[in-house]
């Protein structure tokens, strides 16, 4: 093989350095999100072209995955920092974005397609949660319940403040308050100074207590 000229060698080295310094074209999807608990009938669509199939505990949740809890089903999804998302019966969610930035920041976007979910977010990473025509953006800790249907959508906050934005504008729902959105009227909202009880609130509370105790035991 003929020896490279000095000029050619310099060009090759410069090109290699330029490639190494180029920013990533897209965030990584190297995330460790898992299906941490299942009760009853739960199905998963892994975005592999085969549709919904039976779900099992500890299955990885990747970008594009959909989860559906049946009429007697419940499910819990756990994120890397211990944050959790719980699905009640007849609930479907889609994990439309699960990415990892070059900075190490984890970003999650979840769409609540139908039904009711509980979120206990610890605030170490970012979360966007969409329901009805509303969007929640979280970069701090909060614990809340959200449900959506063709008739109405509700956001009830147990802890922290939750920022919501939709057709009717921006709204901050504070602790122990509930916002109700009307899909038939541009998602206009009313705000109540209470959180009405739901039958599965106790299940969610027990799960949060379990995770808190587990975290303490492993600190």
C-alpha positions as CSV (number, residue, x, y, z in Angstrom):
1,X,0.0,0.0,0.0
2,X,1.5,3.4,-1.0
3,X,2.4,5.7,1.9
4,X,-0.1,8.5,2.6
5,X,1.1,12.0,1.8
6,X,1.3,14.5,4.7
7,X,-1.6,16.5,3.4
8,X,-3.8,13.4,3.0
9,X,-3.0,12.3,6.5
10,X,-3.9,15.7,8.0
11,X,-7.2,15.7,6.2
12,X,-8.1,12.2,7.4
13,X,-7.2,13.1,11.0
14,X,-9.2,16.3,10.8
15,X,-12.2,14.4,9.4
16,X,-12.1,11.8,12.2
17,X,-11.9,14.5,14.9
18,X,-14.9,16.3,13.3
19,X,-17.0,13.1,13.4
20,X,-16.1,12.5,17.0
21,X,-17.2,16.0,18.0
22,X,-20.6,15.9,16.2
23,X,-23.6,16.1,18.5
24,X,-25.9,13.1,18.7
25,X,-28.6,13.3,16.1
26,X,-31.1,11.8,18.6
27,X,-31.4,11.0,22.3
28,X,-30.6,7.5,23.4
29,X,-33.4,5.1,24.3
30,X,-31.2,3.2,26.8
31,X,-33.7,3.3,29.6
32,X,-34.5,0.8,32.4
33,X,-38.3,1.1,32.9
34,X,-40.1,-2.0,33.9
35,X,-43.6,-3.5,34.5
36,X,-43.2,-3.9,38.3
37,X,-46.6,-5.4,39.3
38,X,-49.6,-7.0,37.6
39,X,-52.9,-8.0,39.0
40,X,-55.6,-9.6,36.9
41,X,-55.7,-9.2,33.1
42,X,-53.0,-6.9,31.7
43,X,-51.8,-6.8,28.0
44,X,-48.8,-5.2,26.4
45,X,-48.1,-4.0,22.9
46,X,-44.3,-3.9,22.5
47,X,-44.6,-1.9,19.2
48,X,-43.2,-4.9,17.3
49,X,-46.1,-5.2,14.9
50,X,-47.9,-8.1,16.7
51,X,-50.4,-6.1,18.7
52,X,-51.4,-6.7,22.3
53,X,-50.3,-9.9,24.1
54,X,-50.3,-11.1,27.7
55,X,-48.0,-9.1,30.0
56,X,-45.7,-10.4,32.6
57,X,-44.0,-8.9,35.7
58,X,-40.6,-7.4,35.1
59,X,-41.1,-7.0,31.3
60,X,-39.1,-3.9,30.1
61,X,-41.1,-0.9,29.0
62,X,-39.6,0.7,25.9
63,X,-40.4,3.7,23.8
64,X,-43.6,3.0,21.8
65,X,-45.0,0.4,24.2
66,X,-48.7,0.4,25.1
67,X,-50.2,-1.1,28.2
68,X,-53.8,-2.1,28.7
69,X,-55.4,-3.2,32.0
70,X,-58.6,-5.2,31.5
71,X,-61.8,-5.0,33.4
72,X,-60.2,-6.8,36.4
73,X,-56.7,-5.7,35.7
74,X,-54.2,-3.4,37.5
75,X,-50.6,-2.7,36.7
76,X,-47.6,-0.7,38.0
77,X,-44.7,0.7,36.0
78,X,-41.6,1.7,37.8
79,X,-39.0,4.2,36.5
80,X,-35.3,4.3,37.2
81,X,-35.5,6.8,40.1
82,X,-38.4,4.9,41.9
83,X,-41.2,7.0,40.4
84,X,-44.3,5.0,39.6
85,X,-47.3,4.9,37.3
86,X,-50.3,2.7,38.3
87,X,-53.1,1.7,35.9
88,X,-56.6,0.9,37.2
89,X,-59.0,-1.4,35.4
90,X,-60.0,-0.5,31.8
91,X,-57.1,1.8,31.4
92,X,-54.7,2.2,28.4
93,X,-51.5,4.1,28.3
94,X,-48.8,4.7,25.7
95,X,-45.1,5.4,26.4
96,X,-44.5,7.6,23.4
97,X,-41.1,8.8,24.6
98,X,-38.5,7.2,26.9
99,X,-35.2,8.9,26.1
100,X,-31.9,9.6,27.7
101,X,-30.1,12.9,26.8
102,X,-26.3,13.2,26.5
103,X,-26.4,15.1,29.8
104,X,-27.8,12.0,31.5
105,X,-31.3,13.6,31.9
106,X,-34.1,11.1,31.5
107,X,-37.2,12.3,29.7
108,X,-40.5,10.4,29.7
109,X,-43.7,11.1,27.8
110,X,-46.8,9.1,28.5
111,X,-50.2,9.3,26.9
112,X,-53.3,8.3,29.0
113,X,-55.5,7.1,26.2
114,X,-58.4,6.1,28.4
115,X,-59.2,5.2,32.0
116,X,-57.5,6.3,35.3
117,X,-54.0,6.3,36.4
118,X,-52.1,7.2,39.6
119,X,-48.7,8.9,39.3
120,X,-46.1,9.3,42.1
121,X,-43.3,11.3,40.5
122,X,-40.1,11.8,42.6
123,X,-38.9,14.8,40.5
124,X,-35.4,13.6,39.6
125,X,-36.3,13.3,35.9
126,X,-38.8,15.0,33.6
127,X,-42.3,13.8,32.8
128,X,-44.9,14.8,30.3
129,X,-48.3,13.2,30.6
130,X,-51.0,13.8,28.1
131,X,-54.7,13.2,28.7
132,X,-57.8,14.4,26.8
133,X,-56.4,17.5,25.2
134,X,-54.3,18.5,28.2
135,X,-50.6,18.2,28.9
136,X,-48.9,17.9,32.2
137,X,-45.2,18.9,32.5
138,X,-43.3,17.9,35.6
139,X,-39.8,18.6,36.7
140,X,-40.5,18.3,40.4
141,X,-42.1,15.8,42.8
142,X,-45.9,15.3,42.8
143,X,-48.4,12.7,43.5
144,X,-51.7,12.8,41.6
145,X,-54.6,10.9,40.0
146,X,-55.8,11.5,36.5
147,X,-58.7,10.0,34.5
148,X,-60.1,10.6,31.0
149,X,-63.2,9.6,29.1
150,X,-65.3,11.1,26.3
151,X,-67.5,12.8,28.9
152,X,-64.9,14.4,31.2
153,X,-61.3,14.4,32.4
154,X,-60.2,15.0,36.0
155,X,-56.9,15.7,37.7
156,X,-56.7,15.4,41.5
157,X,-53.5,16.3,43.3
158,X,-52.5,14.6,46.5
159,X,-49.1,16.2,46.9
160,X,-47.2,19.0,45.2
161,X,-48.4,21.3,42.4
162,X,-49.1,20.1,38.9
163,X,-48.9,22.4,35.8
164,X,-51.4,21.7,33.1
165,X,-51.8,23.3,29.7
166,X,-54.6,22.8,27.1
167,X,-57.1,24.6,24.8
168,X,-58.4,26.6,27.8
169,X,-54.9,27.8,28.7
170,X,-52.5,27.1,31.6
171,X,-53.5,26.0,35.0
172,X,-51.7,25.1,38.2
173,X,-53.6,22.5,40.3
174,X,-52.4,22.6,43.9
175,X,-52.3,20.0,46.6
176,X,-55.8,18.7,47.7
177,X,-57.5,20.3,44.7
178,X,-59.3,18.8,41.6
179,X,-59.6,20.2,38.1
180,X,-62.4,18.9,35.9
181,X,-62.1,19.4,32.1
182,X,-65.0,19.3,29.7
183,X,-64.0,17.8,26.3
184,X,-67.3,19.0,24.7
185,X,-66.4,22.6,25.4
186,X,-62.7,23.1,24.5
187,X,-61.6,21.4,27.7
188,X,-62.8,24.4,29.8
189,X,-62.2,23.6,33.4
190,X,-63.6,24.0,36.9
191,X,-61.5,23.8,40.0
192,X,-62.7,22.2,43.3
193,X,-61.0,22.6,46.6
194,X,-61.1,18.9,47.5
195,X,-60.1,15.5,46.2
196,X,-63.1,13.1,46.0
197,X,-62.4,9.6,47.1
198,X,-62.0,6.7,44.6
199,X,-62.2,3.0,45.5
200,X,-58.6,2.4,44.5
201,X,-57.1,5.3,46.4
202,X,-56.2,2.9,49.2
203,X,-54.3,0.6,46.7
204,X,-52.3,3.5,45.4
205,X,-51.6,4.7,49.0
206,X,-50.3,1.3,50.1
207,X,-48.1,1.1,47.0
208,X,-46.6,4.5,47.6
209,X,-45.9,3.6,51.3
210,X,-44.2,0.3,50.2
211,X,-41.9,2.1,47.8
212,X,-41.0,4.8,50.4
213,X,-40.1,2.1,52.9
214,X,-38.2,0.1,50.4
215,X,-36.2,3.2,49.4
216,X,-35.4,3.9,53.1
217,X,-34.3,0.3,53.7
218,X,-31.9,0.6,50.8
219,X,-30.4,4.0,51.6
